[in-house]
Amino acid sequence: MRPHLALIEDDPDFALMCRSYLERAGFTVTWAIDARAGKSVLYESSIDLAVLDLGLPDGSGLELLRALRSTSQLPVIVVTGRGAEADRVAGLEIGADDYLVKPFSQRELVARIHAVLRRSQPPEAPTLLYAGGLVVDTAARQASVDGALLMLRPKEYALLEMLAAAPGRVFSPEQLLERIWGSASWQQPATVVEHVYRLRGKLADLSPAAPRITTVRGYGYRLDP
């Protein structure tokens, strides 16, 4: 999917040049010519990053950035004139992710956008979980012990993944019901007991080196590698 950019810039010639280059670089660009139009774009469209000129005809871009930061962590690159060091500093203090000083090359703009988008991405969750000889592949949704594949039903896999994500941590039956079955109100704790029993048997049958699911009386269950 093409990243969607908001370009808030009051110079039409400069904005059209930027938009043309950015679209050729693989972005979708929505242009706003002033702060009012920019606010509408930022709050009413699905935007991945904003390029915001701080010198707008109907108000300070700093005020628009300040209002945005009160409700959103949308990545923002601010654009200023060469002599506007105070505005650049203020923009960074308010929460801009980067800044560019005019004139700048379109190639540099694209590079800055890519860098900010990369930094703003949440860290990927690990796809492999390890607990002793157990390996849980969360992408493939399967588990193995010392290379031997465990044959698990969906809820058994979900239970094992949750325990393997935090070995040694005790999870109550209510926590397991809420996370795996979606509710602790209409399911009975016996559901967890049954699935733990079956999962223990499958682990033990597969390998004596398999981790153990330990019952912590009065509290719940934990995975011991």
Residue pairs with C-beta under 8 A, 6 or more apart in sequence:
2 26
2 27
2 28
3 26
3 27
3 28
3 48
3 49
3 113
3 117
4 27
4 28
4 29
4 30
4 45
4 46
4 47
4 48
5 22
5 27
5 28
5 29
5 30
5 47
5 48
5 49
5 50
5 51
5 113
6 29
6 30
6 32
6 38
6 41
6 42
6 45
6 47
6 49
6 50
6 51
6 52
7 15
7 18
7 19
7 22
7 29
7 30
7 31
7 32
7 50
7 51
8 31
8 32
8 34
8 35
8 37
8 38
8 41
8 42
8 50
8 51
8 52
8 53
8 56
8 61
8 64
9 15
9 18
9 31
9 32
9 33
9 51
9 53
9 79
10 33
10 34
10 53
10 55
10 56
10 57
11 53
12 33
15 31
15 33
16 31
17 106
18 29
18 51
18 106
18 109
19 29
19 31
21 106
21 109
21 110
22 29
22 106
22 109
22 110
22 113
23 29
25 110
27 113
30 41
30 45
30 47
32 38
32 40
32 41
34 56
34 57
34 58
34 59
35 56
35 58
35 59
35 60
35 61
35 63
35 64
36 58
36 59
38 50
38 52
38 56
38 64
39 64
39 67
41 47
42 50
42 64
42 68
42 72
42 74
47 74
48 74
48 75
48 117
49 74
49 75
49 76
49 77
49 113
49 116
49 117
49 120
50 68
50 74
50 75
50 76
50 77
51 76
51 77
51 79
51 109
51 113
52 61
52 64
52 65
52 76
52 77
52 78
52 79
52 96
53 61
53 78
53 79
53 80
54 60
54 61
54 62
54 65
54 78
54 79
54 80
54 84
54 87
54 91
55 61
55 80
55 81
55 84
55 87
56 64
61 78
61 91
62 87
62 90
62 91
62 94
65 76
65 78
65 91
65 94
65 95
65 96
66 94
68 74
68 76
69 94
69 95
73 95
73 120
75 97
75 116
75 117
75 119
75 120
76 95
76 96
76 97
77 96
77 97
77 98
77 99
77 100
77 109
77 112
77 113
77 116
78 87
78 88
78 91
78 92
78 96
78 98
78 99
78 100
79 99
79 100
79 101
79 102
79 104
80 87
80 88
80 91
80 99
80 100
80 101
80 102
81 101
81 102
82 101
82 102
84 101
88 99
88 101
91 99
92 99
97 116
97 119
97 120
98 112
98 115
98 116
100 108
100 109
100 112
125 138
126 138
127 137
127 138
127 139
128 135
128 136
128 137
128 138
129 135
129 136
129 138
129 161
129 164
129 165
130 136
130 164
131 163
131 164
131 167
131 211
131 223
131 225
132 209
132 210
132 211
132 225
133 145
133 146
133 207
133 209
133 210
133 211
134 143
134 144
134 145
134 160
134 164
134 203
134 210
134 211
134 225
135 143
135 144
135 145
136 142
136 143
136 160
136 161
136 164
137 143
137 144
138 161
141 157
141 161
142 149
142 150
142 152
142 157
143 149
143 150
143 152
143 157
143 160
143 161
143 164
144 150
145 203
145 206
145 207
145 209
145 210
146 207
146 209
148 206
148 207
150 160
150 202
150 203
150 206
151 202
152 160
152 199
152 202
155 180
155 181
155 195
156 195
156 198
156 199
156 202
158 179
158 180
159 176
159 180
159 192
159 195
159 196
159 199
160 199
160 223
162 171
162 176
162 179
162 180
163 171
163 213
163 221
163 222
163 223
164 211
164 223
166 223
167 211
167 222
167 223
167 224
167 225
168 222
168 223
168 224
169 222
170 216
170 219
170 220
170 221
170 222
171 220
171 221
171 222
172 219
172 220
173 184
173 189
173 192
173 193
173 220
173 221
174 184
174 189
175 184
175 220
176 192
176 220
176 221
177 183
177 184
177 187
177 189
177 191
177 192
178 184
181 187
181 191
192 221
196 213
196 215
196 221
199 213
200 212
200 213
203 210
203 211
203 212
203 213
204 210
211 223
211 224
211 225
212 223
212 224
213 221
213 222
213 223
213 224
214 221
214 222
214 223
214 224
215 221
216 222
